[in-house]
Amino acid sequence: MILYQWDEQGYYITDPASIEVADDAPMPARTTPTKPMTLTGIQVAQWQGAWVKLAARPVDLDSVPAPEPVPDWPALIAARRYTAETAGTTIQDMPIDTARDSQGLITGAAVQAIIDPTYSLHWKTSAGFVQLTGQQILGVASAVRAYVQSCFNREAALLDAVADGTITIAMLDESWPSS
């Protein structure tokens, strides 16, 4: 007796196309004496209690590797910029906090120094208090603003690298302003 075989998914095995067994032999698993229909091109036959002709073998999604995840570059870059922006900097040997609330306090002090050129204050740094004149306050405010802007400039350059496809993970830690 001639038997026709199918694989684990029920697809007709074409090599070998058939097997011959004695008429009184038990039928091996995944075989039938029913011959599949004629197939052409990429058509396949699948055993579903009877042979069913399909235009092509469906893609087994479990065997297709998942695409590599694409990093959310804008979010990664913005987070890295924020880390650099708020890390602090040193101005005239003074460690200056550049967290957002500190930036606001510095701006307020600078506005007061513009209004009143004789204005001075005690400014708290991580190393302790320092006395600043109005001119020194404006210098600190200008330096902090330049530092923060250089962080945003680096973010813009990295986003340009994303746009032109040249971004690498290593670039996230390169060329940030030093604190």
N, C-alpha and C positions, 0 to 999 in steps of 0.2 A: 504494500500500500504506500502511496506517495502522500507525504504530509507537508504542509506549508507552515512556516514558523513566524512568530512575532516576538518583538523584544519587550522589555519591561513596561514600556508605554503603549504597547499594542501595535507598533508599526511593523509592517511586513519586512522580514529579513530577506534581502535579495542575494546574499552570499553565505552559504549556498542557498539557491532559490527554493530547494526542497530537499527532503530527506526520505529515504525509502526504508520502511520497516516491514516486518512480516505481518501478514494479514491478521494473525491471531495475537500479535504483540500489543501490550498496552500502549496507549497514545502518550507520548512524552508531554510534559507541561508546555503550554504556549504553542500548541500545534493544532492544526485542523486539516481534514482531508479536502476541505473546500478550497479551490484555487482562487487567488485574488484576480480581479479584473486586469486587463492590460493597462499598463501605466506608461505614460510618455513624459519626456522632459523631467521636471522636478516633482511630478505627481507622486504621491505616496498612498499606500493602502493601510488602513488601521482596522484591527479586529475589534469590533464592538458587539460581539455575538454573531456578527456577519461582517464581511469586509466592506469598509466604507472608503470611497476614493476621496482624497483631499488634494487640492491644487498644489500644496507644498507642505512640508513638515513644519509645523509651527515652531517658532523660536522658543527654546526652553529658557525662560528668564532666570531660572535658578543657576544655569550654567554660564550665563553671560555676566562677566564681572561688572559690579556696580561702578559707575564713573567716579573718578576721584572727586572728592568734594572741592569746590572752588571756594577759596577763602573769601570772606566778606571784607575785601580790601578797604573800602571806605570806612567801615566801622573799626577795623584794626588800626588803620592809620590815624583816625580821629582819637582813639583811645591812647595811642602812643604819643600823639601831639599833646594831649591833655596832661599826660604824665610828665613830659618834658616842660611844658608850660608852667606847671604848678610845683616843679621840683625846687625852685628857688635859684638865686644867682648871687654872685658877689660883686658889689659895686664899691669901689674905693676901699677895699679891704673890709667891707661890711657885708655880712651874710644877710641877704634880703629875701624874705618870704614872698613868693609869687603866686600863692594860692589865690583863688578868685576874690575872697573877702579882703585879703591884703592888697590886691590890685585896686580894689575900690577905695580902701582907706588911703592908699598912696595918692590916688587921683583926687580925693577930697582935700588932702593936705596940699597938693599942688595948686588946686583952685584957690585955696585960702592964701597961698604964697603969691599968687598972681594978684589977688585983691589987695593984699597987704604985704608989700615987699619987706617990711620989717618983721614979719612973722617968723617965729622960730618954735621948735618943739623938741620934746624928748621922744625919740622913735625907738621902739623896742625891736631889737634884732635877736637872733638866737644866741648871740654872744652877750646880750645885755642891752641896756639903754645907751643911746648916743644922742648928743645934742646936735640938731641940724638947723641951719639958717634957711631962710626962704630960698636962696639960690641953690643951696645943697638939696633942699626938698625937690626943687624943679629938676635938678640934675638926676636925682634918684628916680623921679617919675619918668623922665625921658629915657633913662637907661632901662628901666623895667619895661616900658612900652616897647623899646627896640628889641629887648630880649623876647617878649611875648610875640611880637610881630615876626621875629625870625623863626619861631616855632610854627606859626601859621604858614610862613613861606615854605618851610620844609614840608609841611603837610600838602601844600599845593603842588610842590615838585613831585612828591610821591604819587599823588592822584594823576598827574600827567604821565608818570611811568605806568600806572594801571591802564590809562587810556591807550597808550601806545604798545602795551603788552610786554614791557621790559621789567616790570616789578619782580623783585625776589624777596623772600622772607628776610634775608640778611639786610636788605635796604631799610627795614623798619627800625634798625638800631644804628644806622649810619647818619652822619652829618647833622645831628641835632646840635643846637647851640650849647656850649658848655656852661655849666652853672658856676 
